[in-house]
């Protein structure tokens, strides 16, 4: 199945055009896409639109307020804008993956880092929507920094999240938990970043429950109808029972290598 071109005429193209036009008043140095939109696995209405905007330095409080108003207007006019997430950087604050940046995500303003995975994605296959490319602006991410983050994310976020059983009743936790694990293993083993589609195809080889893999594939690429209550409960336990030991094995194998 070939994914539709997100830059062709349609809701995604209209939203991006509107966003770039509204952002022009803030004189962006660059606007980049990463994640599914840049990686060729974008599903309109399902995938997030993950963006980075580089504004002139510094970003005063008034500018931050304007970005919030911009996103609120988009949300009011464009239903797909709920999926648009954007972090705002400046040329002199781009170094350091631990730094937090003003971000619009999940329909509100917050601050969060631009992770080593995102930074590597931008250099590997980032989509330039406006202005300068990442090269020359965004410092590269070393393999050691990338691997250390991937291990830490599996150990400290996803492994801990498995203790909250109620989370795993939700489609998004099942999907991201399984796919992020497969992507993490590939990065650590082969040094590659892979798409969610590639991760989905890899999961059976990693011993993941085939029923869960098929469920993710159906909802993501075929039929978005929600699962039944009975299957939700069974899927939750299949997913947690698989990911717990799988993450433990991954961390045991690769954490020592990130400290070498």
N, C-alpha and C positions, 0 to 999 in steps of 0.2 A: 504494500500500500504506500503510495507516494504522498508525502505531506504537502498541503497546499503552500504556495509561495506567500509568506506573510507580507511581502512588499507589493503584491498584486492588489488590484482594486478590491476593497472589502473593508470590514469593520476595523481590522488591525491597521491597515494602511491609513485609513481616515483618522484613526486615533493618533497614530504617530505623527502624521502631518499636522494635526491640530496641536499636539504637544510641542512640536518643534517651533511652530508659528508663535504660540503663546510664550515660549521660552526665549524667543529672539530679543525681547525687551531687556533681558538680563545679560545679554552679550556673552553667550557661552563660548568657551574656547573649543569645546568638543562635547559630543554626546555619543555614547557607545552603548550597544546592546551586548549582553552576555546571556548565559543560560540557554534555554531551549530555542529562543528566537535566533540566536547567533549560531547555535550548534546544529540546526537543521531538523529539530524534532518538535517544532512548535505546533500546538494544536489549538486553533482559535476557540476561545471560550473556555478552554480547560487549562492551558499553560499560563503561567505568569509572564508578564512583560518586564524583564529585568534590565534596567537601564542605569547608566552612570552619566551624570552631567558634570562637566568641569567648568566652573565659573571663574571669573576674574577674582584675584585675591585682593583683599580679604572679603569674606561674606558677612556683611553687617546684619544686625537683627532685622532691619527693614526688608532686606532681600529675602531672608528666611520667611518672613511673613508673606511676602509676595508669592513665594513658591507654594506655601500652604493654600493661599487663595486660588492659585492656578490649578492645583490638584482638585480642590473642591469644586471649581467650575467644571473641570473635565468630568468629574464623577456625576455631576448633575446632568450633563448633556450627553455623555457617552457611557452606556452601560458597561462596556468592556474596560473602562477606566478603573474599575475595581481591581483589575488584574495588573495594573501598571504600578511598578515599584521603582523608585529612583533615589539613588544616593547622590549627594552634592559635594563635590570635592573642589579644591583649588590647586593650581600648579605647584604651590609651595607646601601643600599638606598631603601629598600623595604617598610619601614614604611611610612605612610602618604599618603592618597589617593589624597591629593592636589598637591603632587610633580609631575612634568612633567618629562618624560623619553624620550630618543632618540627612535624614532619609524620610521619604514618604512611602509607607508600605501598610497594607491591610487597612487602608482608609484612615490612617492617622499619622501624625508626625512623631518621629522617634530618632534616636541616634544609635547607629550600629557600625561595626567594622566592615571594610571591604576585605573579605577573607583571602587567604593565599590561593584557594581554589578559584575564586572569581578573578583574581589578578592573573593567574596562569591562563584561565580561559580567555581573558581579554587579549593577552599576547598571542595565544595560539590560534584563536578563530573569532575574536571580537568583531562585531559588525559596527562599522563607523557610520553613524546616522548624520553626523554633522562635524565639520571642523577637522582637527588634527587626529591622527591615529594614536593608539596607546604608546607605540615606540617613541622614545624621546620625552614622553611626559610621565608615564607610569613606570617606576622602577621594577625590574624583573624579579621574579620569585625563584629562589634557589630550590633545588630538589629536596634538600634537607628541611627547609622551612615548610614546603608543601607537605612532605610526608609526616612531619611532626604534627601539623595541624590536622591532617586526615585521621591519624591515630587518636589524637586528643578528642576530636569530634565524636568518633565512634565510642570512645571510652567514657567521656564525661557528659555527653549529651544523649546519644541514642541508647547507650546501655542503661543509664539512669532512667530514661523515659519508659523503658520496659516495665519498670516497677509500678507505673500508673496504668493499670489495666483498662480503665475507662477510655483513655486516649486511643486505644487500639480498636475501639468500635468504629472509629472514623476512617473513611476512605483515605483521606490525605495522609494520615499517619502510617497506615499500612503501605501505601504507595511509596511515600518518600523514605520510610524506614528500610524497605526492601531494596529499592533502587539505589539509595545512597550507599548501602552496604556493598552492593555489587560494584558500584563505581569506585568506592574506596579501595576495595581489594585489587582492582585493575591498576589503579594509580600506584599502589604500593608495590605490586609485583612487576609491572611493566613500565611504569613511569608515564602512563598515558591517561588522558582524560577522555571518557567515553560518554555518549549520549544516554538518555534514559531508555530509549529504544534498544540500544546495544546492551545496556544493563539488564533489561527485561529478558532478552534472549540468552544472556549468560547465566541467569539465576538457576535454571534447572541443573546446569553443570556444577553449580556450587552446592547442590543438595537441597535447594529451597523446595517447599511443598508445591507441587505442580498445580494443585487446585487454586492456590493463592496467586501464582504467576498467571494462570489463565484468567482469573478474576480481574487482575490489574490490566491485562491486555484488553479484555472485553470492554471495560469501562473507559479506558483511555483511547482506544482506537476503533471500537466497533459500536457498542451500545452503552450509553452512559446511565442507563437505568440503575437505581440504587439497589443494593443487595437486600435479601430478605432478613428478617430479624434472626432467624435460626442460623443462616449462613454467616451473618455478622459475628455472632458469638463463636461459631466454630472457627472462622477465619482469624479472629482475635487470638485464640489459643494456638492455632497453627503458626501464626506469625511470631508470637512471643516465644514459643517453644523452640522455633528455629533460630531466631535472631540472637537470643541470649547466648547460647553456646558458640554460635558462629562469630559473634563479636568478641567474645572472650578469647577464642583461638586466634583471631586476627591480631588483637592487642598483644597477646603473649608472643606471637611470632615477630611482630614488627616494631613494637615499642622499644626493645633494646637497640635496634638498628638506628632509631632516631636519636639515640643518646651517644652513639659511638663517635 
